[in-house]
Amino acid sequence: MSTPFVQHDPTFSTTAQVLPDDLPGIAAAGFRSLICNRPDGEGGPSQPNSQAMREAAERAGIAFAYLPVEPGKMTPEQAQAFARLLETMPKPVLAYCRTGNRSAGLYRAATTPEQAPKASSIAPACTWEKTFDVVVVGGGSAGIAVTASLLRRQPGLNVAVIEPRDTHDYQPAWTLVGGGLFDARKTRRPMSEVMPKGVTWIRAAVARFEPDENRVRLDTGEAVPYRDLVVAPGLRLAWERIEGLEAVLGKYGVTSNYRYDLAPYTWELVRAMGSGTALFTQPAMPIKCAGAPQKAMYLSCDHWQRVGALDKINVEFNTDGAVLFGVAAFVPALMQYVSRYRANLAFGSNLVAVDGPNKLAYFDVKDADGGTERVAKPFDMLHVVPPQVAPDFVRDSQLADAAGWCEVDPATLQHPRYPNVFALGDACSAPNAKTAAAARKQAVIVASNLLAMRAGRPLPRRYDGYGACPLTVERGKVVLAEFGYGGKLLPTFPLDPRRPSAFAWLLKAKLLPWFYWNGMLKAREWFTGTSV
């Protein structure tokens, strides 16, 4: 299977959605039991039901149990039932849900009594002994950077970070992994290594916000009280919105650089391809790193050109949008590479379904009159960028704007209705490019403004919408797109940012990964207009 296991103890692991075809591999990995914690029908028609999974498990010689749990609604009875399954089922046991978070929460509740839900799954009062000064939701780029920045400015602050994952990823390098230019293993580190010292790390998933009571409700039923809240959980990759996609990712030539385990498969496909059709897709905005979909195409084409295969490969870039890149100043340089690689551009073309075994991709294509036609396109390689949405617990909360993102003032990054709430990173509503570079600048804004608010002072900093997208157009050349609100160019270095350069390549491939781990995540705020 393409999704990795997360081992919690020698006899128990969790993973994301499992498919019937995964069962032989799960058995080969040594698992003797499988627990499904995802309710039937939750993911639409692409999700196999529990009966299909039970039959597949039986064929593979694996015991199967179905214990469905809705997000954020774990009950004491479900935790007890899970504990009984762990006691009685053959070991080792693998449990799964959509992402693995619910299964991990059940494990914590079943094995750690203090983490189990109370008599009511929603406790009437907070279950922590005292209120945290600041609760940060999310241990990704934005969450770790802002936590480090807060503690650098005020070391005694009592901060909790809510993050269920065990690992932390440097996602900007995944396009390089897909181009055979970076080792995927170097993009991932244990979460414990990047978590700032002195914080309380709450290893659980958020079920919902309760801003009127100044608390965050966990998927275990526990409540985490705060004085101030920072919302930085990132966004959710909505693979399920493309019919048939989840079942074929990592096989049949279907891949994506937007997932750690799939980026190496992209390079495997690129290396093996000597002729045929390669389709690259881009969904409707907003998405994280708006240039990443086309960077996958450029690096693939660069390799094919270097090995003499490009003339035999039909390359097509399908984008839901009407332009190649949202900031017009960078389009001429990008179009030169589109021409160089003889790639076809299909604007207004949105991927809606994938038939992996028959190697067909289905697109809704807009015509000049605004109508839409469903078009089937054959492929040998399909690089998919999924639709992207705010996490459910953000979208369904009082903190959300009409589009589902955590609402903020675009300059101060403070919530307009809850002044003790700030947000940054991919989940916030500010109309900037969703990139790690944006989070780097936003962390300074939020840390400075939040601490000023706590001290009763005016908010001192304003965010100009800065974001950066190093557009890797070939091996050794990058167009370093840096811009802010309204597409205003905001170059850091005295170079023409519209021209591909070897210097920008050095930044992207060598310096920025080092700076990410040793600078941004440790509140070394170089090139942010401030220092601590």
C-alpha positions in Angstrom: 0.0 0.0 0.0 1.1 3.6 -0.6 0.2 5.1 2.8 2.8 4.5 5.5 2.0 2.8 8.8 2.5 4.7 12.1 3.6 2.3 14.8 2.3 3.1 18.3 3.7 0.1 20.1 5.1 -3.3 18.9 1.7 -4.8 18.4 -0.4 -1.8 17.1 -0.2 0.6 14.2 -2.5 3.0 12.4 -2.8 4.2 8.8 -5.1 6.2 6.5 -7.8 4.7 4.3 -7.1 1.1 3.3 -8.4 -0.4 0.0 -9.1 -4.1 -0.8 -6.1 -4.3 -3.1 -3.9 -3.2 -0.1 -4.7 -6.3 2.0 -2.1 -8.7 0.5 0.6 -6.1 1.2 -0.7 -5.6 4.7 -0.6 -9.3 5.3 3.0 -9.4 3.9 4.0 -6.7 6.3 3.1 -9.1 9.2 -0.3 -7.7 10.3 -2.8 -10.3 11.5 -5.8 -8.1 12.3 -7.4 -5.0 10.7 -9.8 -2.6 12.4 -11.9 -0.2 10.4 -12.9 3.0 12.3 -14.3 4.9 9.3 -18.1 4.8 8.9 -19.4 3.4 5.7 -20.3 6.1 3.1 -18.3 8.8 4.7 -16.0 9.3 1.7 -18.6 8.8 -1.0 -18.6 6.1 -3.7 -14.8 5.9 -3.9 -14.7 4.5 -0.3 -15.0 0.7 0.0 -17.6 -0.3 2.5 -16.8 -2.5 5.6 -18.2 -5.6 4.0 -15.9 -5.3 1.0 -13.0 -4.8 3.3 -14.0 -7.8 5.5 -14.1 -10.0 2.5 -10.7 -8.8 1.2 -9.3 -9.3 4.7 -10.6 -12.9 4.9 -9.0 -13.6 1.5 -5.7 -12.3 2.8 -6.0 -14.4 6.0 -6.4 -11.3 8.3 -9.0 -10.9 11.1 -11.3 -7.9 10.6 -13.4 -5.7 12.9 -15.7 -2.8 12.1 -15.9 -0.1 14.8 -17.1 3.2 13.1 -16.5 6.5 14.8 -17.6 9.8 13.5 -15.1 12.7 13.6 -15.1 14.4 17.0 -17.7 12.1 18.4 -15.8 9.3 20.2 -17.8 7.9 23.1 -16.5 6.0 26.3 -18.3 2.9 24.9 -16.3 3.1 21.7 -13.0 3.5 23.5 -13.9 0.5 25.7 -14.9 -1.6 22.6 -11.6 -0.6 21.0 -9.7 -1.8 24.1 -11.4 -5.1 23.9 -10.5 -5.5 20.3 -6.8 -4.8 21.1 -7.0 -7.5 23.8 -8.7 -10.2 21.8 -7.7 -9.8 18.1 -4.6 -11.5 16.7 -1.5 -9.3 16.9 -0.1 -7.2 15.4 -3.1 -5.1 14.7 -3.5 -2.3 12.1 -6.4 0.2 12.5 -7.5 2.8 9.9 -9.9 5.7 9.2 -9.7 8.5 6.7 -6.4 9.9 7.9 -5.5 7.6 10.9 -6.2 10.3 13.4 -9.5 8.7 14.8 -7.8 5.3 15.1 -4.9 6.9 17.0 -7.3 8.7 19.3 -9.1 5.5 20.1 -5.7 3.9 20.9 -4.8 6.7 23.2 -8.2 6.5 24.9 -8.1 2.7 25.2 -4.5 2.5 26.6 -4.2 5.7 28.6 -7.1 6.1 31.1 -6.7 9.8 31.6 -7.1 10.4 27.8 -10.4 8.4 27.6 -13.7 10.3 27.2 -15.5 11.1 30.4 -19.0 9.9 31.3 -20.2 12.2 28.7 -18.2 12.4 25.4 -18.3 16.2 25.7 -17.2 17.2 29.2 -19.1 20.2 30.7 -15.8 21.8 31.9 -12.3 21.8 30.8 -10.2 18.7 31.7 -6.8 20.5 32.0 -5.7 21.7 35.4 -5.1 25.3 34.2 -5.6 27.5 31.2 -2.8 27.9 28.7 -1.5 31.3 27.9 -1.5 30.4 24.2 -2.8 27.3 22.4 -1.4 26.8 18.9 -3.4 24.4 16.7 -1.0 22.7 14.2 2.6 21.5 14.2 3.4 22.2 10.6 5.5 25.0 9.2 3.3 27.8 10.4 2.5 26.3 13.8 6.1 25.5 14.8 7.5 28.8 13.4 5.0 30.9 15.3 5.4 28.9 18.5 9.2 29.4 18.3 8.7 33.1 17.6 6.4 33.5 20.6 8.8 31.8 23.0 11.8 33.7 21.6 10.1 36.9 22.5 8.6 35.8 25.8 10.3 32.7 27.1 8.1 32.1 30.1 4.9 31.9 28.0 2.8 28.8 28.8 2.1 27.4 25.3 0.4 24.2 24.2 0.7 22.9 20.6 -2.0 20.5 19.5 -0.7 18.2 16.8 -1.5 14.5 16.3 1.2 13.6 13.7 4.5 12.0 14.8 6.5 13.5 11.9 7.1 16.9 10.4 7.7 17.4 6.6 9.5 19.9 4.5 7.0 19.9 1.7 8.6 22.4 -0.6 11.2 19.8 -1.5 8.7 17.2 -2.7 8.7 18.7 -6.3 12.5 18.1 -6.3 11.9 14.5 -5.1 9.5 14.0 -8.0 12.2 15.3 -10.3 14.9 12.9 -9.0 16.8 15.8 -7.4 16.2 15.3 -3.6 16.0 12.4 -1.2 12.5 12.1 0.2 13.9 10.9 3.5 15.6 14.2 4.1 12.2 16.0 3.9 10.9 14.3 7.0 11.9 14.4 10.7 10.3 13.3 14.0 7.9 15.9 15.3 9.7 15.7 18.7 12.9 17.1 17.0 11.2 20.3 15.8 8.8 20.9 18.7 10.1 24.0 20.5 11.5 23.3 24.0 9.2 24.2 26.9 5.9 23.7 25.2 3.2 21.2 26.1 2.7 19.0 23.0 -0.8 17.6 23.0 -0.7 14.6 20.6 -4.4 14.6 19.6 -6.6 15.8 16.8 -8.9 18.8 17.1 -12.6 18.0 16.9 -13.9 21.6 17.0 -13.3 25.1 18.3 -15.4 26.6 21.1 -14.3 30.2 20.9 -17.1 31.6 23.1 -15.7 29.4 25.9 -12.0 29.9 25.0 -11.3 26.3 24.5 -10.5 23.7 21.9 -12.3 20.3 21.9 -10.1 17.3 21.0 -11.3 14.1 19.3 -10.9 12.3 22.7 -13.6 14.6 24.1 -11.2 16.6 26.2 -11.2 20.4 26.3 -8.1 22.5 26.2 -8.6 26.0 27.6 -6.7 29.0 26.4 -6.4 32.7 26.9 -5.3 33.2 23.3 -5.5 30.9 20.3 -3.4 30.6 17.2 -5.0 28.6 14.3 -2.4 27.1 12.0 -3.5 23.5 11.1 -2.8 23.8 7.4 -5.3 22.7 4.8 -6.7 19.4 3.8 -6.0 17.6 0.5 -9.5 16.6 -0.8 -8.5 13.5 -2.8 -12.0 12.2 -2.5 -13.4 15.0 -4.6 -12.0 13.3 -7.7 -14.0 10.2 -8.4 -11.9 7.0 -8.4 -8.7 8.7 -7.5 -8.0 7.4 -4.0 -8.1 3.8 -5.2 -5.5 4.3 -7.9 -2.9 6.6 -6.4 0.6 5.1 -6.5 -0.3 2.7 -9.4 -1.5 2.6 -13.0 0.8 5.6 -13.6 -1.2 7.9 -11.3 0.9 10.0 -8.9 1.2 13.3 -7.1 4.1 15.3 -5.6 1.7 16.6 -3.0 2.2 13.4 -0.9 5.4 12.2 0.8 5.0 8.6 -0.3 4.0 9.4 -3.9 6.7 11.9 -4.9 9.3 9.1 -5.3 6.7 7.3 -7.5 6.6 10.4 -9.7 10.3 10.1 -10.4 10.0 6.4 -11.0 7.4 7.1 -13.7 9.4 9.9 -15.2 12.5 7.7 -15.5 10.7 4.8 -17.0 8.7 6.8 -19.6 10.1 6.9 -23.1 7.0 7.6 -25.0 3.3 8.2 -24.6 1.1 10.8 -23.0 1.8 12.7 -19.7 -1.0 14.7 -18.2 -0.5 17.2 -15.4 -3.4 18.8 -13.5 -4.1 21.9 -11.4 -7.5 22.3 -9.5 -9.3 25.5 -8.7 -7.5 27.9 -6.4 -6.6 28.3 -3.6 -4.0 25.6 -3.3 -0.7 25.4 -1.4 2.2 26.5 -3.6 0.3 27.5 -6.7 3.4 26.9 -8.9 3.9 23.3 -7.8 1.6 21.7 -10.4 3.6 23.2 -13.3 6.9 22.6 -11.6 6.2 18.9 -11.8 5.7 19.3 -15.5 8.9 21.4 -16.1 11.2 19.0 -14.2 9.7 16.0 -15.9 10.1 17.6 -19.3 13.7 18.6 -18.5 14.6 15.0 -17.8 12.9 13.7 -20.9 14.7 16.4 -23.0 18.0 15.4 -21.5 17.6 11.7 -22.3 16.2 12.4 -25.8 12.6 11.2 -25.1 10.7 14.4 -25.1 9.9 14.3 -28.9 8.0 11.0 -28.3 6.0 12.2 -25.3 2.8 14.2 -25.5 2.7 16.6 -22.6 -0.4 18.5 -21.5 -1.1 20.8 -18.6 -4.7 20.9 -17.5 -5.6 23.8 -15.3 -9.0 24.8 -14.0 -7.9 28.4 -14.2 -7.7 30.8 -17.2 -4.0 31.8 -16.9 -0.8 29.9 -16.4 0.3 31.8 -13.2 -1.6 34.4 -11.1 1.1 37.1 -11.2 1.4 38.3 -14.8 5.0 39.5 -14.5 6.3 35.9 -14.3 4.2 34.4 -17.2 6.5 35.4 -20.1 9.4 33.5 -18.7 7.2 30.5 -17.9 5.7 30.5 -21.4 9.2 30.3 -22.9 9.6 26.9 -21.1 6.2 25.8 -22.1 7.3 26.4 -25.7 10.7 24.8 -25.2 9.1 21.6 -23.9 6.3 21.8 -26.5 3.7 21.3 -23.8 0.0 21.8 -24.6 -1.9 24.1 -22.2 -5.6 23.3 -21.5 -7.2 26.1 -19.6 -10.6 25.7 -18.0 -10.0 22.0 -17.7 -10.7 20.4 -14.3 -10.0 16.8 -13.4 -13.1 15.2 -12.0 -12.6 11.4 -12.3 -9.8 8.8 -12.9 -10.1 5.3 -14.3 -6.7 3.8 -13.4 -7.0 0.4 -15.0 -8.1 1.8 -18.3 -5.7 4.8 -18.0 -8.4 7.4 -18.6 -8.7 10.8 -17.0 -12.0 12.7 -17.1 -12.1 16.5 -17.2 -14.9 19.0 -17.1 -13.8 21.5 -19.8 -15.3 25.0 -20.0 -16.2 26.4 -23.4 -16.2 30.0 -24.6 -19.9 30.3 -23.7 -19.5 29.1 -20.2 -20.8 25.7 -20.8 -19.0 22.5 -19.6 -18.3 19.3 -21.4 -17.0 16.0 -19.9 -13.9 14.9 -21.8 -12.0 11.6 -21.4 -8.3 11.8 -22.0 -6.0 8.8 -22.2 -2.7 8.9 -20.3 0.4 6.9 -19.6 1.4 9.1 -16.7 -1.0 11.3 -14.7 0.3 13.8 -12.1 -2.6 14.9 -10.0 -2.9 18.0 -7.7 -6.1 17.4 -5.6 -8.6 20.1 -4.6 -7.7 21.7 -1.3 -10.0 22.8 1.5 -9.9 24.0 5.1 -9.9 21.3 7.7 -13.5 20.3 8.7 -13.1 21.6 12.3 -12.1 25.1 10.8 -14.7 25.1 8.1 -17.6 24.2 10.5 -16.6 26.6 13.2 -17.6 30.1 14.3 -14.1 31.2 13.2 -14.7 30.4 9.5 -15.4 32.9 6.7 -17.9 32.1 4.0 -15.3 30.0 2.1 -14.5 28.0 5.2 -11.1 29.4 6.0 -10.2 30.9 9.4 -11.2 34.5 9.0 -8.5 37.2 9.7 -7.8 40.8 9.1 -5.4 40.5 6.1 -3.0 43.0 7.6 -2.9 42.1 11.3 -3.9 38.4 11.0 -6.2 38.9 14.0 -9.8 37.4 13.9 -12.3 40.2 13.4 -14.9 38.9 15.9 -12.6 37.1 18.4 -9.7 39.4 19.2 -7.8 36.7 21.2 -7.7 34.5 18.0 -5.0 34.8 15.3 -4.4 32.6 12.3 -1.6 32.0 9.8 -0.5 29.6 7.2 -2.6 27.7 4.7 -5.8 27.7 6.8 -6.2 31.5 7.2 -8.3 33.6 5.0 -5.7 36.2 4.0 -5.6 36.4 0.2 -1.9 35.6 -0.1 -0.2 32.7 -1.8 -0.3 29.7 0.5 3.5 28.9 0.8 6.0 28.2 3.5 7.6 31.5 2.7 4.4 33.3 3.5 4.1 31.4 6.8 7.7 32.5 7.6 6.7 36.2 7.4 3.3 35.6 9.0 4.8 34.0 12.1 6.6 37.3 12.9 3.4 39.3 12.4 1.3 37.0 14.6 3.9 36.6 17.4 4.5 40.4 17.6 0.8 41.3 17.4 -0.4 38.6 19.8 2.1 39.6 22.5 1.2 43.3 22.0 -2.5 42.5 22.4 -1.7 40.6 25.6 0.1 43.6 27.0 -2.7 46.0 26.0 -0.6 47.7 23.3 -1.6 48.6 19.7 -0.8 45.9 17.2 2.6 46.9 15.8 3.0 44.9 12.6 1.2 44.7 9.2 1.4 41.8 6.7 1.9 42.9 3.1 0.8 39.5 1.7 4.4 38.3 1.0 4.7 34.9 -0.5 7.4 33.2 -2.6 7.1 30.5 -5.2 10.5 29.3 -6.6 9.4 28.0 -10.0 11.8 25.3 -10.9 11.8 25.4 -14.7 14.8 23.1 -15.3 17.5 21.4 -13.4 19.8 24.3 -12.3 17.4 27.2 -13.1 14.6 28.7 -11.0 12.3 31.7 -11.5 12.1 33.1 -8.0 8.6 34.6 -7.8 8.2 36.7 -4.7 5.1 38.9 -4.5 2.5 40.3 -2.1 -1.1 41.5 -2.2 -2.2 42.6 -5.6 0.6 40.8 -7.3 3.1 43.5 -6.2 6.7 42.2 -6.7 8.6 41.9 -3.5 12.1 40.6 -4.4 14.5 39.9 -1.5 17.6 40.1 -3.6 18.7 42.8 -6.1 18.1 40.5 -9.1 15.5 40.6 -11.8 13.0 38.1 -10.3 11.3 37.5 -13.7 14.4 35.8 -15.2 15.4 32.1 -14.5 18.6 32.1 -12.5 21.2 29.6 -11.2 21.4 31.6 -8.0 17.7 31.0 -7.3 18.3 27.3 -8.0 21.0 27.3 -5.3 18.5 28.9 -2.9 15.8 26.4 -3.7 17.8 23.2 -3.8 20.6 23.8 -1.2 20.1 26.8 1.1 16.4 26.9 1.8 16.1 23.3 3.1 18.9 24.0 5.5 17.4 27.4 6.5 14.0 25.8 7.1 15.2 23.3 9.7 17.8 25.5 11.3 16.3 29.0 10.8 12.6 29.3 10.3 11.6 26.6 12.8 14.0 28.0 15.4 12.8 31.7 15.2 15.9 32.9 13.4 13.9 35.5 11.5 16.4 36.5 8.8 15.0 38.5 5.8 11.7 39.2 7.6 12.3 42.8 8.4 12.8 42.0 12.1 15.1 40.2 14.5 14.8 39.0 18.1 
